[in-house]
């Protein structure tokens, strides 16, 4: 089969097209999926570049880092096996099943839940892996996954549109769940033009929260289609003045970087900060007095609860959340697609099609 294979840590040229990569066979309790489309995400870039390593302190540039420690270059802080087919957001059809799986599943249209759980201890977040990291993912014509990770979906959306949901929207829903967002909250979303940022806007609105999006001026028109209550510039010099009388009870952030202390300073007393990324840089300045004197709560969010993806499928099928498809590329142009993804000139998600 044709596959885009990541050969090691480093720059984008580590991703190599193979025309005759072995097609996987589904093992016991697994299914084989013919990939219709696969979405791109920051975790693809971060894993390939080794950005997750604690030795790296820069923003997510997508390039090679001289300081990568091969002992902790993945989201879970463990080494990764190369070569590896990345890609977590698959939409496709089941074309074969392994032992123990009902053959009636063949032909089902599915999207993938990227979180690989221990079937005997599914709530244990220490016993998890990620599709496209700890096992091969979807940047190929075919992929295998545990049967429970292939979720049936009934939707008029295209494969490319459905391939925008899994990683970004499950990440966003996990953040909002950890922050316990309700209709009583006003949520500030930096980086609202990105995949997770846009998902945060939609999913917070679904919870009937008031949502204030932040994005560069050129992207305000696209962000407006996500229906936030207000849109602010990407990084106002005086954020408090830009917000006016708004009382921000939740900041849902995947940006971090130098602007981070300003986000914390505008949180209302008792406010919550939830984070699942740091594309502008992982190292931030924190005055602990702001944290404890204002009774703030900080939550990190990575491994989502098992019910999140089935819930997202339900939201998609009900039309409660919409795809934000920025562009599609042929599979063999994955390097160009990832370069466009890293440049961040788009709004929403980028997808490759085998």
C-alpha positions, 0 to 999 in steps of 0.5 A: 500500500501507499503510506507516508512514513516518518523515519525518525525525529527531525525536520519535515523531510523525515516524512517519506512516501513509500509506494509498497509499504506492507498492508497491515492485517487486523489482529485479534479484536482489531479491524482493518480500515480503508482510509478515506481521509486523515486529519493533521494535528499538532501532535503529528508535528510535535512527535516527529520533531521531538518537541515533547521532550523536556529538553526542548523549550522553544515554540512548536516550529515544526523543525528539528531541535538539537536538544531532543532527548530520545528518552522522552520525545513523545506525549507520554514521555517515552521513546517512540519506535521508528519507522512510524505511520502517523495520523490520528484522525481517520475516517474510512470504512472497515474492510476486514476484521480480525479474530473475535470480531463480528464480520457484520462490521465489514462495510461500516463507515467509521471514525477513529478514537485515537486513545488506545486503552487497556481493555481490562483497565480502560479508566487507567490513564497510565495505561494508554497509547495514542493512534499514530504514536504508539501504533501506526495511524492513518497517513496510509491507504489502510490502517488497523485499530482495536475494534472498540476504537472504530466508531460507527458514524451516520452523517452526510458529511464527507470523509474529509470533513469527518476527519477534522473531528477526532483529535481536535474536538476530543481534546477540546471537549476534554478541556471543557470537561476538566474545567467543568464549563457550564452555561454560567461561564464566560470562556476566553479562547486564545488561538480560536482559529486553530483546530482545537481553538475552533472546537473549543468555541463550538463545544463551549457554545454547545454548553451554552457558555458565553464565548470570547474568541481571540484570533488575528484580524485576518481570520476574524471572518472565518472565526465568526462562522463558529459563532462566538459571542465576541472576537478580540485581536490575537494578543491585545496589549491591554487585554483587560481594557479590550474585555471591558466589563467581561468577567472571564471565569474560564480560559481554555488555552493551547497557546501558552508562550509569553502572553500567558501571564496576561491570560492568568491576570484577567481571570475572575476570582475562583476562575479556571485555567485549562490547557492542552497545548503550548504552541507559542512555547511551554515555558511561562512566568507565573506569580504564585500570588496571583494563583493562590490569592485569587483562588484559581484552579489550573487543569491540564488535559491530555488523556480524555475519558472513554465517553468523550468520543461516543458523545462527539459522534452523537453531537456530529450526527445531530448537527450540533457541531460543524467541521472547519475544513480549511484544505485537503491535500493528496496523501503524497503531499503530506509534507506540503500539507504539514508545512501549511499546517505549521505556517498557521495561515489557515483557519480550522483543520487540514486533511490528507486523502489517500 
